[in-house]
Each structure stands twice: as C-alpha cells, then as structure tokens.
Amino acid sequence: MVRSIILPDGKRMPALGWGNGTRGVEHSGKFAVDVGAAALREGILHIDTAQAYGTERETGEAIRLAEVPREQVWVTTKIYEGSGQPHRKVGEVRAAVQESVAKLGFIPDLLLVHTPFVPEDGRLLAFWQELENMVEDGTLQGCSLGVSNFRPQDIEILMHSARIKPVCNQIEFHPYALAHLDSLFATHSKYGIATQAYGPLQPLIAHPTGGPIKPILKRIAGILSNDSGQNVDEASVLLLWTIGKGAAAITTSSNPVNIAKMAAIDRLRDLTEAEIDEIDQAGRKVHFKGWAGHMSKDYPVPDLPEDV
Ligand SMILES: NC(=O)c1ccc[n+]([C@@H]2O[C@H](COP(=O)([O-])OP(=O)(O)OC[C@H]3O[C@@H](n4cnc5c(N)ncnc54)[C@H](OP(=O)(O)O)[C@@H]3O)[C@@H](O)[C@H]2O)c1
C-alpha cells in the first residue's frame, strides 16, 4: 500500500517523496536522472524539485527513463528568486513558471513559492494572484498551489484574499522542530493547510548525537524488524513517524540500499499512537534544525537545548 495524503483541494499526493535538492548530494545532471529513475522504479512516486536546484529538466528525464506513466507520479516544483536577484518581481512570475513547465516537459502537480522572501517586500499577495491567474487561464491547468518555509504571518497575508488557497506548506519538520512549530501548525489547522516535511531525517543525519529520540527509534525499529521480517532502521521509523503525524515526508537518498529501505516503509504497519507520542515527548525536549537558515527570521525559536 502506497500511503497518501488527500490535499484540501481533493487531490491525492503520495506521502513519501524523493527530493533532488539536497546540499552535499550530487543531484545534478545524469546522476539526478539515474537516481530519480531508481527511486521511481522502487515505487517512490513523488519527486520534489525546484528552480533553485537546477534539476527540473532531470526530473522530467527521470520519469521518462523509469518508464512510469506521468500521471502516476506526483511532481512538486518551486518558484525562486531570479538568478542573482534578491527577489522575483511580480512581472517575472509568468515567464519563470513557463520556463519550469518547459524544463519539466509538463505542468507540475504542485507549484510552491519557495520562501516568503521570494516576492519583493509587500508584494506577496500580488505574486500569489499572478500564480492564481496562471491556474485560471490554463497555463498551470490542474496544478495545485502551495508555499514553503512560510511562517504564520505569511500565511495570514495570503488567506486574507487568496482565491486559490495554498494546499500545503513545505517546512523542515521532525521531532526536534515540534516545539518551534506549534503556532505554525495552529495556523495550518485553522485554514486546513497540509504539511510537507522536508529534512525529516535531520535528527539522525545532522544532529551531533541523534539526541533523545535515537534510542526510542532504535527500539521501535527492532520491533518492526521482528514483526515484518524486513531490515527496518531508525530512518524508516522516523519516516513512519512523519507520515503518522499527517505530513508528507520529503526525504532523499543517493544510495540504492537506502532508497529501497525508504520504499519498503509502505510494507510496514503504521506506528501506534503510543509510539508516536513517545517520540513526540522526547523530541520536544530539544530544538535542532539542519536547515536553520529557513523559518528563523521573525519567528522566534524555543528556549531549548540542542541535546539532553
Ligand atoms: N523547501 C525547502 O526549502 C527545502 C529545504 C531543504 C530540502 N528540501 C527538499 O527536501 C529534500 C530532502 O531534504 P533532506 O536532504 O534534508 O532530507 P532528509 O530526509 O533529512 O535527509 C536525507 C539524507 O538522509 C540520508 N539517508 C536516507 N536514508 C537513510 C538511511 N536509511 N540511513 C541513513 N541515512 C539515510 C541520505 O543520505 P544517502 O544518500 O547516503 O542515503 C540523504 O542525504 C531535498 O532533496 C529537497 O528536495 C526542501
């Protein structure tokens, strides 16, 4: 069973996504095509790309190489600043989106505004309205619109008069971000906005020790391995936790063994409420982010240690 999330506009999005925008990972050129195709062939039918990653063309090529029908794959891309520019002007939105569509070779399923700082100050709503116009005039026919790294105050600006509501907000989300994100999740609930979680494995791969959730993940991985006969590791448990919290997990790997393990979580049971709660409680003791540059300006971090 491939887990999925129903977005507020009724579309079904696979709850596990493979991204081609991770720093330090060779995600460009032929490699992005080959590894993207490998992820698709394993059954991860959701690719996360962006103008900023320079991998939109490779995303389209990966789908063609894997010979998976386009309609079976969910593709998210994101609109970014102009090259070398601090902002993307409202008048540039249309050409930038058309360039994305041309590189992909199709209209994406979901287009996100990569950060609230992509539009010029005070122009967020006008920027969004230009995207709405493109959905309504058919340029982005059938494409859902969403946001990324948006704080509560950014969402409020859009919700004031958006004709098309953002279906999701893509943010760094894992147990060590829980305490920071309470007010954001209250805003998501208020408007029925779904969450896409990037960096879901940061507690394991970026945190210096793995922190207080690591022994819990290890114990649950042991239980799931025994129950399923699969080789379940802590990363798989963390992805199940992310999906158990109702978010889509946008992770990545360039390693065939890890890609296969990711895909195999669809053959594992859901975490129980008690397991999710135990990870939540331990995660809330710490504040740690791997992508600390995002969501920090005018959105105070909690007064918590990085480890206990
Ligand atoms: N909207 C935004 O601003 C934003 C920001 C950051 C990222 N993103 C998107 O989210 C995607 C994922 O971000 P992320 O890299 O931070 O995700 P992540 O899930 O936190 O980390 C992915 C890393 O985990 C490693 N990994 C995977 N499975 C593993 C396993 N079983 N055991 C040990 N290590 C494992 C992978 O390394 P190996 O290759 O060695 O397996 C990979 O480098 C990006 O590619 C991008 O598409 C969006």
The ligand as a Gaussian input file, in Angstrom:
#p B3LYP/6-31G(d) Opt

LIG

0 1
 N       11.623000      23.774000       0.645000
 C       12.856000      23.892000       1.084000
 O       13.329000      24.995000       1.412000
 C       13.723000      22.655000       1.203000
 C       14.863000      22.683000       2.010000
 C       15.616000      21.514000       2.090000
 C       15.257000      20.372000       1.402000
 N       14.138000      20.381000       0.598000
 C       13.758000      19.181000      -0.175000
 O       13.720000      18.049000       0.678000
 C       14.572000      17.029000       0.154000
 C       15.130000      16.208000       1.285000
 O       15.826000      17.055000       2.194000
 P       16.919000      16.490000       3.191000
 O       18.093000      16.024000       2.432000
 O       17.147000      17.494000       4.247000
 O       16.153000      15.180000       3.777000
 P       16.481000      14.194000       4.978000
 O       15.466000      13.132000       4.880000
 O       16.605000      14.896000       6.282000
 O       17.938000      13.645000       4.686000
 C       18.255000      12.922000       3.526000
 C       19.603000      12.263000       3.769000
 O       19.382000      11.127000       4.600000
 C       20.239000      10.096000       4.193000
 N       19.525000       8.839000       4.377000
 C       18.436000       8.388000       3.724000
 N       18.057000       7.175000       4.169000
 C       18.929000       6.839000       5.115000
 C       19.075000       5.698000       5.943000
 N       18.222000       4.666000       5.890000
 N       20.105000       5.682000       6.824000
 C       20.960000       6.729000       6.900000
 N       20.885000       7.845000       6.144000
 C       19.871000       7.890000       5.261000
 C       20.539000      10.326000       2.741000
 O       21.899000      10.014000       2.507000
 P       22.307000       8.836000       1.460000
 O       22.277000       9.462000       0.118000
 O       23.659000       8.441000       1.917000
 O       21.289000       7.739000       1.615000
 C       20.247000      11.788000       2.494000
 O       21.398000      12.560000       2.249000
 C       15.617000      17.794000      -0.684000
 O       16.252000      16.984000      -1.643000
 C       14.730000      18.853000      -1.315000
 O       14.035000      18.295000      -2.404000
 C       13.363000      21.499000       0.522000

